[in-house]
Amino acid sequence: MMRLTIIEERQTVSFVAPPHALKAITACCAAGAATVVEILAALQHYDAGLARQLRDQLAIFREHNTPEDTRWIDQRLAEQPDYEPLFGVLSEPSRRASLEPARLGLVIFNVPARRIVQIQNSYANLERSDRGRVRRNGKPVPTYYSYTLPDEWSIVP
């Protein structure tokens, strides 16, 4: 599992996902998705089950948290430091958790800056142009997608 953190203009979210999500979310960014909602909508084409799971987790998070009241997420992070479901970065504890690698690492997608930062990536180096397998019901199928990041995007390191 790998922690992925997505920074956009209005919000930052973080979650732990299977490592194939790294290429899928990169493909979403390459296709022009600029917000968390747009990324999750585009992710539907590559892994509908993961997209649905993340949308559900975002809805649950929003039911229990506001920028003014972060007690719910702060309590979960205190009880379970390796918390995996999607959460918004609204407080210092959630900011720290969003920067903690999972077993295979941590990658940050800074959408406004058009930068993907591989803080720690023990899975596979992310390429500017690549392909991945489409997943149905959590399983890879013999269908591939490809992506090429536009020139204004950078991958660090």
C-alpha positions in Angstrom: 0.0 0.0 0.0 1.1 3.5 -0.8 0.1 6.9 0.7 -1.1 9.4 -1.9 -1.7 13.0 -1.1 -3.4 15.3 -3.5 -3.1 19.1 -3.2 -5.5 21.2 -5.2 -6.6 24.9 -5.0 -9.4 24.4 -2.4 -8.4 21.3 -0.5 -5.8 18.6 0.2 -6.7 15.0 0.7 -4.7 12.0 1.6 -5.3 8.2 1.5 -3.6 4.8 1.3 -4.2 2.9 -1.8 -2.8 -0.1 -3.8 0.3 0.9 -5.7 -1.4 0.7 -9.1 -3.3 3.9 -8.1 -0.1 5.8 -8.6 -0.2 5.4 -12.4 -4.0 5.8 -12.5 -3.9 9.1 -10.6 -1.0 10.3 -12.8 -3.1 9.4 -15.8 -6.0 11.5 -14.4 -3.7 14.5 -14.0 -2.3 14.0 -17.5 -5.9 14.1 -18.8 -6.4 17.5 -17.2 -8.2 16.7 -14.0 -7.5 19.7 -11.7 -9.6 19.0 -8.5 -10.0 16.0 -6.2 -13.6 15.6 -7.5 -12.3 15.6 -11.2 -9.5 13.2 -10.3 -12.0 10.8 -8.7 -14.3 11.1 -11.7 -11.5 10.3 -14.1 -10.2 7.5 -11.9 -13.5 5.7 -12.7 -12.1 4.9 -16.2 -9.1 3.1 -14.7 -10.4 1.5 -11.5 -14.1 2.1 -10.9 -14.0 0.2 -7.6 -11.2 2.3 -6.2 -12.9 5.5 -7.4 -16.2 4.6 -5.7 -14.4 3.6 -2.5 -12.5 7.0 -2.4 -15.7 9.0 -3.2 -17.5 7.1 -0.3 -14.6 7.8 2.1 -14.6 11.5 1.1 -18.4 11.7 1.8 -17.9 10.1 5.2 -15.1 12.5 6.0 -17.2 15.5 5.0 -20.1 14.3 7.2 -17.9 14.4 10.3 -15.4 17.2 9.7 -15.4 20.9 8.9 -12.4 23.3 8.7 -13.7 24.7 12.1 -14.2 21.3 13.8 -11.6 18.6 13.2 -12.1 16.6 16.3 -13.4 13.5 14.5 -10.3 13.0 12.2 -7.9 14.2 14.9 -9.2 11.5 17.2 -9.0 8.8 14.6 -5.4 9.7 13.7 -4.5 9.7 17.4 -6.0 6.2 17.9 -4.7 4.8 14.6 -1.5 6.6 13.3 -1.5 4.5 10.1 -5.1 5.5 9.3 -5.8 4.5 5.6 -9.2 5.9 4.5 -9.3 9.2 2.6 -9.2 12.2 4.8 -8.9 16.0 4.3 -5.9 17.9 5.6 -7.6 20.4 7.9 -5.4 20.4 11.1 -1.8 19.8 12.2 -2.4 16.1 13.0 -3.9 15.5 9.6 -1.1 17.4 7.9 1.5 15.2 9.7 -0.4 12.0 8.8 -0.6 13.1 5.1 3.2 13.2 5.0 3.7 9.7 6.6 4.6 7.0 4.1 2.7 3.8 3.9 4.6 0.5 3.4 5.5 1.3 -0.2 5.9 5.0 0.2 4.4 8.4 -0.2 3.7 10.4 -3.3 2.3 13.9 -3.4 0.4 15.3 -6.3 0.6 19.1 -6.2 -1.9 19.9 -9.0 -1.7 23.7 -9.0 2.1 23.5 -9.2 1.9 20.7 -11.8 4.4 18.7 -9.7 4.4 15.1 -8.5 6.8 14.6 -5.6 7.9 11.0 -4.9 8.9 11.5 -1.2 9.4 7.7 -0.9 8.5 5.2 -3.6 9.5 1.6 -3.1 7.1 0.4 -5.7 8.3 1.6 -9.1 9.6 4.9 -10.5 6.9 6.9 -11.9 7.5 7.7 -15.6 6.3 10.8 -17.6 4.8 8.5 -20.1 3.6 5.0 -19.3 0.7 2.6 -19.4 -1.3 0.7 -16.7 -3.9 -2.0 -16.5 -7.6 -1.2 -16.2 -9.2 -2.8 -13.2 -12.7 -4.2 -12.9 -14.0 -5.4 -9.5 -10.6 -4.9 -8.1 -8.9 -7.2 -10.6 -6.7 -6.3 -13.6 -8.3 -7.0 -17.0 -6.5 -7.4 -20.3 -7.2 -3.8 -21.2 -4.5 -1.1 -20.9 -4.6 2.7 -20.7 -1.7 5.0 -21.4 -0.8 8.5 -20.4 1.7 11.2 -21.1 2.2 14.1 -18.7 2.1 17.5 -20.4 5.4 19.3 -20.5 4.4 21.7 -17.7 4.3 18.8 -15.2 7.4 17.7 -13.3 8.2 14.5 -11.4 10.5 14.9 -8.4 12.9 13.1 -8.0 
